[in-house]
């Protein structure tokens, strides 16, 4: 039984090592596997991370928000999901809180987040 648990933990640790370090306010590009019938394709979802939950556990999730055609779209992703092909960090944002729910009420230029300089 413990061998099986060790194998699963090792697999999760390998997947976690391939994920970039990102937090709320960062813009990420997620490559998601979409299954339509018997076909499978990869779709990109790019947006701002508005929260991360259960950090450093196997049940960790993060919420990404993007605006498309003046409609806000939020999607929750499990960090270690097999449907996520890869996560790319596009840019880091400067924010002062861990949950950015206030972005839901903003639109246009008001919803911009400053970029962190190197």
Phi and psi in radians as a Rosetta constraint file:
Dihedral C 1 N 2 CA 2 C 2 CIRCULARHARMONIC -1.223 0.35
Dihedral N 2 CA 2 C 2 N 3 CIRCULARHARMONIC -0.509 0.35
Dihedral C 2 N 3 CA 3 C 3 CIRCULARHARMONIC -1.102 0.35
Dihedral N 3 CA 3 C 3 N 4 CIRCULARHARMONIC -0.720 0.35
Dihedral C 3 N 4 CA 4 C 4 CIRCULARHARMONIC -1.138 0.35
Dihedral N 4 CA 4 C 4 N 5 CIRCULARHARMONIC -0.746 0.35
Dihedral C 4 N 5 CA 5 C 5 CIRCULARHARMONIC -1.094 0.35
Dihedral N 5 CA 5 C 5 N 6 CIRCULARHARMONIC -0.716 0.35
Dihedral C 5 N 6 CA 6 C 6 CIRCULARHARMONIC -1.098 0.35
Dihedral N 6 CA 6 C 6 N 7 CIRCULARHARMONIC -0.688 0.35
Dihedral C 6 N 7 CA 7 C 7 CIRCULARHARMONIC -1.120 0.35
Dihedral N 7 CA 7 C 7 N 8 CIRCULARHARMONIC -0.751 0.35
Dihedral C 7 N 8 CA 8 C 8 CIRCULARHARMONIC -1.157 0.35
Dihedral N 8 CA 8 C 8 N 9 CIRCULARHARMONIC -0.769 0.35
Dihedral C 8 N 9 CA 9 C 9 CIRCULARHARMONIC -1.085 0.35
Dihedral N 9 CA 9 C 9 N 10 CIRCULARHARMONIC -0.691 0.35
Dihedral C 9 N 10 CA 10 C 10 CIRCULARHARMONIC -1.120 0.35
Dihedral N 10 CA 10 C 10 N 11 CIRCULARHARMONIC -0.719 0.35
Dihedral C 10 N 11 CA 11 C 11 CIRCULARHARMONIC -1.110 0.35
Dihedral N 11 CA 11 C 11 N 12 CIRCULARHARMONIC -0.750 0.35
Dihedral C 11 N 12 CA 12 C 12 CIRCULARHARMONIC -1.106 0.35
Dihedral N 12 CA 12 C 12 N 13 CIRCULARHARMONIC -0.704 0.35
Dihedral C 12 N 13 CA 13 C 13 CIRCULARHARMONIC -1.149 0.35
Dihedral N 13 CA 13 C 13 N 14 CIRCULARHARMONIC -0.638 0.35
Dihedral C 13 N 14 CA 14 C 14 CIRCULARHARMONIC -1.127 0.35
Dihedral N 14 CA 14 C 14 N 15 CIRCULARHARMONIC -0.773 0.35
Dihedral C 14 N 15 CA 15 C 15 CIRCULARHARMONIC -1.126 0.35
Dihedral N 15 CA 15 C 15 N 16 CIRCULARHARMONIC -0.724 0.35
Dihedral C 15 N 16 CA 16 C 16 CIRCULARHARMONIC -1.134 0.35
Dihedral N 16 CA 16 C 16 N 17 CIRCULARHARMONIC -0.565 0.35
Dihedral C 16 N 17 CA 17 C 17 CIRCULARHARMONIC -1.206 0.35
Dihedral N 17 CA 17 C 17 N 18 CIRCULARHARMONIC -0.456 0.35
Dihedral C 17 N 18 CA 18 C 18 CIRCULARHARMONIC -1.489 0.35
Dihedral N 18 CA 18 C 18 N 19 CIRCULARHARMONIC -0.086 0.35
Dihedral C 18 N 19 CA 19 C 19 CIRCULARHARMONIC -1.631 0.35
Dihedral N 19 CA 19 C 19 N 20 CIRCULARHARMONIC 2.282 0.35
Dihedral C 19 N 20 CA 20 C 20 CIRCULARHARMONIC -1.191 0.35
Dihedral N 20 CA 20 C 20 N 21 CIRCULARHARMONIC 2.753 0.35
Dihedral C 20 N 21 CA 21 C 21 CIRCULARHARMONIC -1.427 0.35
Dihedral N 21 CA 21 C 21 N 22 CIRCULARHARMONIC 1.944 0.35
Dihedral C 21 N 22 CA 22 C 22 CIRCULARHARMONIC -2.355 0.35
Dihedral N 22 CA 22 C 22 N 23 CIRCULARHARMONIC 2.818 0.35
Dihedral C 22 N 23 CA 23 C 23 CIRCULARHARMONIC -2.510 0.35
Dihedral N 23 CA 23 C 23 N 24 CIRCULARHARMONIC -3.055 0.35
Dihedral C 23 N 24 CA 24 C 24 CIRCULARHARMONIC -1.082 0.35
Dihedral N 24 CA 24 C 24 N 25 CIRCULARHARMONIC 2.419 0.35
Dihedral C 24 N 25 CA 25 C 25 CIRCULARHARMONIC 1.706 0.35
Dihedral N 25 CA 25 C 25 N 26 CIRCULARHARMONIC -0.266 0.35
Dihedral C 25 N 26 CA 26 C 26 CIRCULARHARMONIC -1.441 0.35
Dihedral N 26 CA 26 C 26 N 27 CIRCULARHARMONIC 2.581 0.35
Dihedral C 26 N 27 CA 27 C 27 CIRCULARHARMONIC -1.683 0.35
Dihedral N 27 CA 27 C 27 N 28 CIRCULARHARMONIC 2.192 0.35
Dihedral C 27 N 28 CA 28 C 28 CIRCULARHARMONIC -2.178 0.35
Dihedral N 28 CA 28 C 28 N 29 CIRCULARHARMONIC 2.723 0.35
Dihedral C 28 N 29 CA 29 C 29 CIRCULARHARMONIC -2.088 0.35
Dihedral N 29 CA 29 C 29 N 30 CIRCULARHARMONIC 1.980 0.35
Dihedral C 29 N 30 CA 30 C 30 CIRCULARHARMONIC -1.822 0.35
Dihedral N 30 CA 30 C 30 N 31 CIRCULARHARMONIC 2.231 0.35
Dihedral C 30 N 31 CA 31 C 31 CIRCULARHARMONIC -1.671 0.35
Dihedral N 31 CA 31 C 31 N 32 CIRCULARHARMONIC 1.927 0.35
Dihedral C 31 N 32 CA 32 C 32 CIRCULARHARMONIC -1.919 0.35
Dihedral N 32 CA 32 C 32 N 33 CIRCULARHARMONIC 2.379 0.35
Dihedral C 32 N 33 CA 33 C 33 CIRCULARHARMONIC -1.378 0.35
Dihedral N 33 CA 33 C 33 N 34 CIRCULARHARMONIC 2.217 0.35
Dihedral C 33 N 34 CA 34 C 34 CIRCULARHARMONIC -2.012 0.35
Dihedral N 34 CA 34 C 34 N 35 CIRCULARHARMONIC 2.229 0.35
Dihedral C 34 N 35 CA 35 C 35 CIRCULARHARMONIC -1.873 0.35
Dihedral N 35 CA 35 C 35 N 36 CIRCULARHARMONIC 2.097 0.35
Dihedral C 35 N 36 CA 36 C 36 CIRCULARHARMONIC -2.134 0.35
Dihedral N 36 CA 36 C 36 N 37 CIRCULARHARMONIC 1.841 0.35
Dihedral C 36 N 37 CA 37 C 37 CIRCULARHARMONIC 1.178 0.35
Dihedral N 37 CA 37 C 37 N 38 CIRCULARHARMONIC -2.138 0.35
Dihedral C 37 N 38 CA 38 C 38 CIRCULARHARMONIC -1.816 0.35
Dihedral N 38 CA 38 C 38 N 39 CIRCULARHARMONIC 0.139 0.35
Dihedral C 38 N 39 CA 39 C 39 CIRCULARHARMONIC -1.744 0.35
Dihedral N 39 CA 39 C 39 N 40 CIRCULARHARMONIC 2.628 0.35
Dihedral C 39 N 40 CA 40 C 40 CIRCULARHARMONIC -2.295 0.35
Dihedral N 40 CA 40 C 40 N 41 CIRCULARHARMONIC 2.368 0.35
Dihedral C 40 N 41 CA 41 C 41 CIRCULARHARMONIC -2.425 0.35
Dihedral N 41 CA 41 C 41 N 42 CIRCULARHARMONIC 2.962 0.35
Dihedral C 41 N 42 CA 42 C 42 CIRCULARHARMONIC -1.963 0.35
Dihedral N 42 CA 42 C 42 N 43 CIRCULARHARMONIC 2.239 0.35
Dihedral C 42 N 43 CA 43 C 43 CIRCULARHARMONIC -2.044 0.35
Dihedral N 43 CA 43 C 43 N 44 CIRCULARHARMONIC 2.422 0.35
Dihedral C 43 N 44 CA 44 C 44 CIRCULARHARMONIC -1.654 0.35
Dihedral N 44 CA 44 C 44 N 45 CIRCULARHARMONIC 2.441 0.35
Dihedral C 44 N 45 CA 45 C 45 CIRCULARHARMONIC -2.229 0.35
Dihedral N 45 CA 45 C 45 N 46 CIRCULARHARMONIC 1.895 0.35
Dihedral C 45 N 46 CA 46 C 46 CIRCULARHARMONIC -1.957 0.35
Dihedral N 46 CA 46 C 46 N 47 CIRCULARHARMONIC 2.256 0.35
Dihedral C 46 N 47 CA 47 C 47 CIRCULARHARMONIC -2.976 0.35
Dihedral N 47 CA 47 C 47 N 48 CIRCULARHARMONIC -3.005 0.35
Dihedral C 47 N 48 CA 48 C 48 CIRCULARHARMONIC -1.661 0.35
Dihedral N 48 CA 48 C 48 N 49 CIRCULARHARMONIC 2.326 0.35
Dihedral C 48 N 49 CA 49 C 49 CIRCULARHARMONIC -1.300 0.35
Dihedral N 49 CA 49 C 49 N 50 CIRCULARHARMONIC 2.119 0.35
Dihedral C 49 N 50 CA 50 C 50 CIRCULARHARMONIC -1.789 0.35
Dihedral N 50 CA 50 C 50 N 51 CIRCULARHARMONIC -0.240 0.35
Dihedral C 50 N 51 CA 51 C 51 CIRCULARHARMONIC -2.914 0.35
Dihedral N 51 CA 51 C 51 N 52 CIRCULARHARMONIC 2.740 0.35
Dihedral C 51 N 52 CA 52 C 52 CIRCULARHARMONIC -2.239 0.35
Dihedral N 52 CA 52 C 52 N 53 CIRCULARHARMONIC 2.320 0.35
Dihedral C 52 N 53 CA 53 C 53 CIRCULARHARMONIC -2.052 0.35
Dihedral N 53 CA 53 C 53 N 54 CIRCULARHARMONIC 2.621 0.35
Dihedral C 53 N 54 CA 54 C 54 CIRCULARHARMONIC 0.931 0.35
Dihedral N 54 CA 54 C 54 N 55 CIRCULARHARMONIC 0.875 0.35
Dihedral C 54 N 55 CA 55 C 55 CIRCULARHARMONIC -1.092 0.35
Dihedral N 55 CA 55 C 55 N 56 CIRCULARHARMONIC 2.453 0.35
Dihedral C 55 N 56 CA 56 C 56 CIRCULARHARMONIC 1.174 0.35
Dihedral N 56 CA 56 C 56 N 57 CIRCULARHARMONIC 0.414 0.35
Dihedral C 56 N 57 CA 57 C 57 CIRCULARHARMONIC -2.116 0.35
Dihedral N 57 CA 57 C 57 N 58 CIRCULARHARMONIC 2.934 0.35
Dihedral C 57 N 58 CA 58 C 58 CIRCULARHARMONIC -1.289 0.35
Dihedral N 58 CA 58 C 58 N 59 CIRCULARHARMONIC -0.268 0.35
Dihedral C 58 N 59 CA 59 C 59 CIRCULARHARMONIC -1.704 0.35
Dihedral N 59 CA 59 C 59 N 60 CIRCULARHARMONIC 0.400 0.35
Dihedral C 59 N 60 CA 60 C 60 CIRCULARHARMONIC -1.196 0.35
Dihedral N 60 CA 60 C 60 N 61 CIRCULARHARMONIC 2.389 0.35
Dihedral C 60 N 61 CA 61 C 61 CIRCULARHARMONIC -2.260 0.35
Dihedral N 61 CA 61 C 61 N 62 CIRCULARHARMONIC 2.784 0.35
Dihedral C 61 N 62 CA 62 C 62 CIRCULARHARMONIC -2.450 0.35
Dihedral N 62 CA 62 C 62 N 63 CIRCULARHARMONIC 2.570 0.35
Dihedral C 62 N 63 CA 63 C 63 CIRCULARHARMONIC -1.904 0.35
Dihedral N 63 CA 63 C 63 N 64 CIRCULARHARMONIC 2.291 0.35
Dihedral C 63 N 64 CA 64 C 64 CIRCULARHARMONIC -2.068 0.35
Dihedral N 64 CA 64 C 64 N 65 CIRCULARHARMONIC 2.370 0.35
Dihedral C 64 N 65 CA 65 C 65 CIRCULARHARMONIC -2.092 0.35
Dihedral N 65 CA 65 C 65 N 66 CIRCULARHARMONIC 2.321 0.35
Dihedral C 65 N 66 CA 66 C 66 CIRCULARHARMONIC -2.380 0.35
Dihedral N 66 CA 66 C 66 N 67 CIRCULARHARMONIC 2.733 0.35
Dihedral C 66 N 67 CA 67 C 67 CIRCULARHARMONIC -1.977 0.35
Dihedral N 67 CA 67 C 67 N 68 CIRCULARHARMONIC 2.161 0.35
Dihedral C 67 N 68 CA 68 C 68 CIRCULARHARMONIC -2.289 0.35
Dihedral N 68 CA 68 C 68 N 69 CIRCULARHARMONIC 2.098 0.35
Dihedral C 68 N 69 CA 69 C 69 CIRCULARHARMONIC 0.981 0.35
Dihedral N 69 CA 69 C 69 N 70 CIRCULARHARMONIC 0.802 0.35
Dihedral C 69 N 70 CA 70 C 70 CIRCULARHARMONIC 1.066 0.35
Dihedral N 70 CA 70 C 70 N 71 CIRCULARHARMONIC 0.356 0.35
Dihedral C 70 N 71 CA 71 C 71 CIRCULARHARMONIC -2.089 0.35
Dihedral N 71 CA 71 C 71 N 72 CIRCULARHARMONIC 2.159 0.35
Dihedral C 71 N 72 CA 72 C 72 CIRCULARHARMONIC -1.354 0.35
Dihedral N 72 CA 72 C 72 N 73 CIRCULARHARMONIC 2.348 0.35
Dihedral C 72 N 73 CA 73 C 73 CIRCULARHARMONIC -2.260 0.35
Dihedral N 73 CA 73 C 73 N 74 CIRCULARHARMONIC 2.155 0.35
Dihedral C 73 N 74 CA 74 C 74 CIRCULARHARMONIC -2.019 0.35
Dihedral N 74 CA 74 C 74 N 75 CIRCULARHARMONIC 2.485 0.35
Dihedral C 74 N 75 CA 75 C 75 CIRCULARHARMONIC -2.426 0.35
Dihedral N 75 CA 75 C 75 N 76 CIRCULARHARMONIC 2.400 0.35
Dihedral C 75 N 76 CA 76 C 76 CIRCULARHARMONIC -1.799 0.35
Dihedral N 76 CA 76 C 76 N 77 CIRCULARHARMONIC 2.223 0.35
Dihedral C 76 N 77 CA 77 C 77 CIRCULARHARMONIC -2.053 0.35
Dihedral N 77 CA 77 C 77 N 78 CIRCULARHARMONIC 2.295 0.35
Dihedral C 77 N 78 CA 78 C 78 CIRCULARHARMONIC -1.240 0.35
Dihedral N 78 CA 78 C 78 N 79 CIRCULARHARMONIC 2.323 0.35
Dihedral C 78 N 79 CA 79 C 79 CIRCULARHARMONIC -1.087 0.35
Dihedral N 79 CA 79 C 79 N 80 CIRCULARHARMONIC -0.692 0.35
Dihedral C 79 N 80 CA 80 C 80 CIRCULARHARMONIC -1.760 0.35
Dihedral N 80 CA 80 C 80 N 81 CIRCULARHARMONIC 0.500 0.35
Dihedral C 80 N 81 CA 81 C 81 CIRCULARHARMONIC -1.216 0.35
Dihedral N 81 CA 81 C 81 N 82 CIRCULARHARMONIC 2.435 0.35
Dihedral C 81 N 82 CA 82 C 82 CIRCULARHARMONIC -1.236 0.35
Dihedral N 82 CA 82 C 82 N 83 CIRCULARHARMONIC -0.247 0.35
Dihedral C 82 N 83 CA 83 C 83 CIRCULARHARMONIC -1.404 0.35
Dihedral N 83 CA 83 C 83 N 84 CIRCULARHARMONIC -0.186 0.35
Dihedral C 83 N 84 CA 84 C 84 CIRCULARHARMONIC -1.610 0.35
Dihedral N 84 CA 84 C 84 N 85 CIRCULARHARMONIC 2.040 0.35
Dihedral C 84 N 85 CA 85 C 85 CIRCULARHARMONIC -1.305 0.35
Dihedral N 85 CA 85 C 85 N 86 CIRCULARHARMONIC -0.901 0.35
Dihedral C 85 N 86 CA 86 C 86 CIRCULARHARMONIC -2.810 0.35
Dihedral N 86 CA 86 C 86 N 87 CIRCULARHARMONIC 2.813 0.35
Dihedral C 86 N 87 CA 87 C 87 CIRCULARHARMONIC -2.147 0.35
Dihedral N 87 CA 87 C 87 N 88 CIRCULARHARMONIC 2.214 0.35
Dihedral C 87 N 88 CA 88 C 88 CIRCULARHARMONIC -1.959 0.35
Dihedral N 88 CA 88 C 88 N 89 CIRCULARHARMONIC 2.360 0.35
Dihedral C 88 N 89 CA 89 C 89 CIRCULARHARMONIC -1.545 0.35
Dihedral N 89 CA 89 C 89 N 90 CIRCULARHARMONIC 1.994 0.35
Dihedral C 89 N 90 CA 90 C 90 CIRCULARHARMONIC -1.463 0.35
Dihedral N 90 CA 90 C 90 N 91 CIRCULARHARMONIC -0.876 0.35
Dihedral C 90 N 91 CA 91 C 91 CIRCULARHARMONIC -2.748 0.35
Dihedral N 91 CA 91 C 91 N 92 CIRCULARHARMONIC 2.677 0.35
Dihedral C 91 N 92 CA 92 C 92 CIRCULARHARMONIC -1.653 0.35
Dihedral N 92 CA 92 C 92 N 93 CIRCULARHARMONIC 2.476 0.35
Dihedral C 92 N 93 CA 93 C 93 CIRCULARHARMONIC -1.948 0.35
Dihedral N 93 CA 93 C 93 N 94 CIRCULARHARMONIC 2.682 0.35
Dihedral C 93 N 94 CA 94 C 94 CIRCULARHARMONIC -1.738 0.35
Dihedral N 94 CA 94 C 94 N 95 CIRCULARHARMONIC 1.898 0.35
Dihedral C 94 N 95 CA 95 C 95 CIRCULARHARMONIC -2.339 0.35
Dihedral N 95 CA 95 C 95 N 96 CIRCULARHARMONIC 2.798 0.35
Dihedral C 95 N 96 CA 96 C 96 CIRCULARHARMONIC -1.983 0.35
Dihedral N 96 CA 96 C 96 N 97 CIRCULARHARMONIC 0.221 0.35
Dihedral C 96 N 97 CA 97 C 97 CIRCULARHARMONIC -2.532 0.35
Dihedral N 97 CA 97 C 97 N 98 CIRCULARHARMONIC 2.903 0.35
Dihedral C 97 N 98 CA 98 C 98 CIRCULARHARMONIC -1.623 0.35
Dihedral N 98 CA 98 C 98 N 99 CIRCULARHARMONIC -0.365 0.35
Dihedral C 98 N 99 CA 99 C 99 CIRCULARHARMONIC -2.130 0.35
Dihedral N 99 CA 99 C 99 N 100 CIRCULARHARMONIC 2.101 0.35
Dihedral C 99 N 100 CA 100 C 100 CIRCULARHARMONIC -1.851 0.35
Dihedral N 100 CA 100 C 100 N 101 CIRCULARHARMONIC 0.845 0.35
Dihedral C 100 N 101 CA 101 C 101 CIRCULARHARMONIC -1.191 0.35
Dihedral N 101 CA 101 C 101 N 102 CIRCULARHARMONIC -0.310 0.35
Dihedral C 101 N 102 CA 102 C 102 CIRCULARHARMONIC -1.161 0.35
Dihedral N 102 CA 102 C 102 N 103 CIRCULARHARMONIC -0.305 0.35
Dihedral C 102 N 103 CA 103 C 103 CIRCULARHARMONIC -1.140 0.35
Dihedral N 103 CA 103 C 103 N 104 CIRCULARHARMONIC -0.388 0.35
Dihedral C 103 N 104 CA 104 C 104 CIRCULARHARMONIC -1.109 0.35
Dihedral N 104 CA 104 C 104 N 105 CIRCULARHARMONIC -0.546 0.35
Dihedral C 104 N 105 CA 105 C 105 CIRCULARHARMONIC -1.595 0.35
Dihedral N 105 CA 105 C 105 N 106 CIRCULARHARMONIC -0.030 0.35
Dihedral C 105 N 106 CA 106 C 106 CIRCULARHARMONIC -1.867 0.35
Dihedral N 106 CA 106 C 106 N 107 CIRCULARHARMONIC 2.696 0.35
Dihedral C 106 N 107 CA 107 C 107 CIRCULARHARMONIC -2.547 0.35
Dihedral N 107 CA 107 C 107 N 108 CIRCULARHARMONIC 2.817 0.35
Dihedral C 107 N 108 CA 108 C 108 CIRCULARHARMONIC 1.148 0.35
Dihedral N 108 CA 108 C 108 N 109 CIRCULARHARMONIC -2.437 0.35
Dihedral C 108 N 109 CA 109 C 109 CIRCULARHARMONIC -1.175 0.35
Dihedral N 109 CA 109 C 109 N 110 CIRCULARHARMONIC -0.427 0.35
Dihedral C 109 N 110 CA 110 C 110 CIRCULARHARMONIC -1.151 0.35
Dihedral N 110 CA 110 C 110 N 111 CIRCULARHARMONIC -0.411 0.35
Dihedral C 110 N 111 CA 111 C 111 CIRCULARHARMONIC -1.614 0.35
Dihedral N 111 CA 111 C 111 N 112 CIRCULARHARMONIC 0.143 0.35
Dihedral C 111 N 112 CA 112 C 112 CIRCULARHARMONIC -1.283 0.35
Dihedral N 112 CA 112 C 112 N 113 CIRCULARHARMONIC 2.618 0.35
Dihedral C 112 N 113 CA 113 C 113 CIRCULARHARMONIC -2.078 0.35
Dihedral N 113 CA 113 C 113 N 114 CIRCULARHARMONIC 2.337 0.35
Dihedral C 113 N 114 CA 114 C 114 CIRCULARHARMONIC -1.123 0.35
Dihedral N 114 CA 114 C 114 N 115 CIRCULARHARMONIC 2.579 0.35
Dihedral C 114 N 115 CA 115 C 115 CIRCULARHARMONIC -1.575 0.35
Dihedral N 115 CA 115 C 115 N 116 CIRCULARHARMONIC 2.440 0.35
Dihedral C 115 N 116 CA 116 C 116 CIRCULARHARMONIC -1.332 0.35
Dihedral N 116 CA 116 C 116 N 117 CIRCULARHARMONIC 2.259 0.35
Dihedral C 116 N 117 CA 117 C 117 CIRCULARHARMONIC -1.475 0.35
Dihedral N 117 CA 117 C 117 N 118 CIRCULARHARMONIC 2.630 0.35
